[in-house]
């Protein structure tokens, strides 16, 4: 029976491995990066303890959000990918996209009369990672559609947002103070903020 037990255990491990692999594939990460490969020493301002605490994914179960703010090249995407991967390994459904790609997808879906289906899919993820908010200013319609995504996830699922802009400059992206205010209210209601300002990590590497 010891042998059979071991066999059953192996079968379970294998099934779990396949499930994690499926979650990773469905998340559509541009690259699979773990937090193990993140160089925390390059960014002393980042709260490492908080990042490792977040990697346990309890915030996802509590439907809290994470916002990583900092200038370009400080590793915000790497941290977001690492947290996304950690969630996949815990068996949670994850979606990854950039803000610009997501808005394009939403606009296309609206034109093709399948917006509702896409909105449902986006609302269904336990964790949705929206990278690079603020790199591209959005059209009014685009901003409204993106706002809808945040609203539909509010207190229902966790969202990770990375941005190169401090909150007071988000109005420039959403082109509406009312919308920006409402968005920041929802996002920061239950939030962990990762301050990632330091010298650009990529800049250092190229020097």
C-alpha positions as CSV (number, residue, x, y, z in Angstrom):
1,X,0.0,0.0,0.0
2,X,3.0,2.3,0.6
3,X,3.7,1.9,-3.1
4,X,0.1,2.8,-4.1
5,X,0.1,5.8,-1.8
6,X,3.3,7.0,-3.4
7,X,1.8,6.5,-6.8
8,X,-1.3,8.5,-5.9
9,X,0.9,11.2,-4.4
10,X,2.9,11.4,-7.7
11,X,-0.3,11.5,-9.7
12,X,-1.5,14.5,-7.5
13,X,1.8,16.3,-7.9
14,X,1.7,15.8,-11.6
15,X,-1.9,17.0,-11.8
16,X,-1.1,20.1,-9.8
17,X,1.9,20.8,-12.0
18,X,-0.3,20.6,-15.1
19,X,-2.8,22.9,-13.5
20,X,-0.1,25.5,-12.6
21,X,1.2,25.2,-16.2
22,X,-2.2,25.8,-17.6
23,X,-2.7,28.8,-15.3
24,X,0.6,30.3,-16.5
25,X,-0.3,29.8,-20.1
26,X,-3.8,31.3,-19.6
27,X,-2.3,34.3,-17.9
28,X,-0.4,35.3,-21.1
29,X,2.6,36.6,-19.3
30,X,5.1,38.2,-21.8
31,X,7.8,36.4,-19.9
32,X,7.8,34.1,-16.9
33,X,9.8,35.8,-14.1
34,X,9.9,34.8,-10.5
35,X,10.7,37.0,-7.5
36,X,13.7,34.8,-6.8
37,X,15.5,36.4,-9.7
38,X,14.6,40.0,-8.7
39,X,17.6,42.0,-7.4
40,X,16.2,43.7,-4.3
41,X,19.6,45.2,-3.5
42,X,19.4,47.4,-6.6
43,X,16.3,49.1,-5.1
44,X,16.7,49.8,-1.4
45,X,13.5,51.9,-1.4
46,X,11.4,48.9,-2.1
47,X,9.8,47.2,0.9
48,X,11.2,43.6,0.4
49,X,9.3,42.2,3.3
50,X,6.0,43.4,1.9
51,X,6.8,42.0,-1.6
52,X,7.6,38.6,-0.1
53,X,4.4,38.8,2.1
54,X,2.4,39.5,-1.0
55,X,3.9,36.5,-2.8
56,X,2.0,34.3,-0.3
57,X,-1.1,35.6,-2.1
58,X,-3.3,36.2,0.9
59,X,-4.1,39.7,-0.4
60,X,-5.8,38.0,-3.4
61,X,-8.1,36.0,-1.1
62,X,-8.9,39.3,0.7
63,X,-9.5,41.0,-2.7
64,X,-6.9,43.7,-2.1
65,X,-5.0,45.6,-4.7
66,X,-1.3,46.3,-5.3
67,X,0.0,49.4,-7.0
68,X,3.7,49.6,-7.9
69,X,4.8,53.2,-8.7
70,X,8.1,54.3,-9.9
71,X,10.1,55.6,-12.8
72,X,10.8,53.6,-15.9
73,X,13.2,50.6,-15.6
74,X,13.0,50.1,-11.8
75,X,11.6,46.5,-12.2
76,X,7.9,47.2,-11.6
77,X,6.9,44.7,-14.4
78,X,9.3,42.1,-13.0
79,X,7.7,42.4,-9.5
80,X,4.2,42.3,-11.1
81,X,5.1,39.2,-13.1
82,X,6.6,37.6,-10.0
83,X,3.4,38.1,-8.0
84,X,1.4,36.9,-11.0
85,X,3.5,33.7,-11.2
86,X,3.1,33.2,-7.4
87,X,-0.6,33.4,-7.8
88,X,-0.6,30.8,-10.6
89,X,1.4,28.5,-8.4
90,X,-1.2,28.8,-5.7
91,X,-3.8,27.7,-8.3
92,X,-5.4,31.1,-8.8
93,X,-6.6,32.4,-12.1
94,X,-4.5,35.3,-13.4
95,X,-4.6,37.6,-16.3
96,X,-1.8,39.8,-17.5
97,X,-1.9,42.8,-19.9
98,X,-0.6,46.2,-20.4
99,X,-3.0,49.2,-20.0
100,X,-2.6,50.1,-23.7
101,X,-3.2,46.5,-25.0
102,X,-6.2,46.1,-22.7
103,X,-7.8,49.4,-23.9
104,X,-7.3,48.3,-27.5
105,X,-8.9,44.9,-26.7
106,X,-11.9,46.6,-25.0
107,X,-12.4,49.0,-28.0
108,X,-12.2,46.1,-30.5
109,X,-14.6,44.0,-28.4
110,X,-17.1,46.9,-28.2
111,X,-17.0,47.4,-32.0
112,X,-17.5,43.6,-32.5
113,X,-20.4,43.5,-30.0
114,X,-18.6,41.1,-27.7
115,X,-17.7,43.6,-25.0
116,X,-19.9,41.9,-22.4
117,X,-18.1,38.6,-22.8
118,X,-14.7,40.2,-22.4
119,X,-15.8,42.2,-19.4
120,X,-17.1,39.0,-17.8
121,X,-13.8,37.3,-18.5
122,X,-11.8,40.2,-17.0
123,X,-14.0,40.4,-13.9
124,X,-13.6,36.6,-13.4
125,X,-9.8,36.6,-12.8
126,X,-8.9,36.2,-9.2
127,X,-5.9,38.5,-10.0
128,X,-5.6,40.9,-13.0
129,X,-2.3,42.5,-13.6
130,X,-2.4,45.8,-15.6
131,X,1.1,46.8,-16.5
132,X,2.4,50.2,-17.7
133,X,-0.6,52.5,-16.8
134,X,0.4,56.0,-17.8
135,X,2.8,55.3,-20.6
136,X,0.1,56.1,-23.2
137,X,-2.7,58.7,-22.7
138,X,-6.1,57.2,-23.3
139,X,-9.0,58.4,-25.4
140,X,-12.1,59.3,-23.5
141,X,-13.9,56.1,-24.5
142,X,-10.7,54.1,-23.8
143,X,-10.5,55.6,-20.3
144,X,-14.1,54.9,-19.6
145,X,-13.8,51.3,-20.7
146,X,-10.7,50.8,-18.5
147,X,-12.5,52.4,-15.6
148,X,-15.4,49.9,-16.1
149,X,-12.9,47.1,-15.7
150,X,-11.7,48.5,-12.4
151,X,-15.2,49.1,-11.2
152,X,-16.3,45.6,-12.0
153,X,-13.4,44.1,-10.1
154,X,-13.9,46.4,-7.1
155,X,-14.1,44.3,-4.0
156,X,-14.6,41.2,-6.2
157,X,-11.1,40.5,-7.3
158,X,-7.5,41.7,-6.9
159,X,-5.8,44.0,-9.3
160,X,-2.1,44.8,-9.6
161,X,-1.3,48.1,-11.4
162,X,2.2,49.3,-12.3
163,X,2.6,53.0,-13.3
164,X,5.5,55.4,-14.0
165,X,3.3,58.2,-12.8
166,X,2.5,59.4,-9.3
167,X,-1.3,59.5,-8.5
168,X,-1.5,63.3,-9.0
169,X,-0.5,62.8,-12.6
170,X,-3.1,60.1,-13.5
171,X,-5.6,62.8,-14.6
172,X,-3.4,63.2,-17.7
173,X,-3.9,59.6,-18.6
174,X,-7.7,59.5,-18.0
175,X,-8.3,63.0,-19.3
176,X,-11.1,63.5,-16.7
177,X,-10.6,64.5,-13.1
178,X,-13.9,62.9,-12.1
179,X,-13.0,59.6,-13.6
180,X,-9.5,59.7,-12.1
181,X,-10.7,60.5,-8.7
182,X,-13.3,57.7,-8.7
183,X,-10.7,55.3,-10.0
184,X,-8.1,56.1,-7.4
185,X,-10.7,55.8,-4.7
186,X,-11.6,52.3,-5.8
187,X,-8.1,51.2,-6.3
188,X,-6.7,52.5,-3.1
189,X,-9.6,51.4,-0.8
190,X,-7.8,48.2,0.0
191,X,-4.3,48.6,-1.3
192,X,-0.6,47.8,-0.8
193,X,1.6,50.4,-2.5
194,X,5.1,49.5,-3.6
195,X,7.3,52.6,-3.9
196,X,9.8,51.7,-6.6
197,X,11.6,54.9,-7.2
198,X,15.3,54.5,-7.5
199,X,17.8,54.9,-10.3
200,X,16.6,53.1,-13.3
201,X,17.6,49.5,-13.0
202,X,18.1,49.1,-16.8
203,X,20.1,52.3,-16.9
204,X,22.5,50.9,-14.4
205,X,22.9,47.6,-16.3
206,X,23.6,49.4,-19.6
207,X,26.3,51.6,-17.9
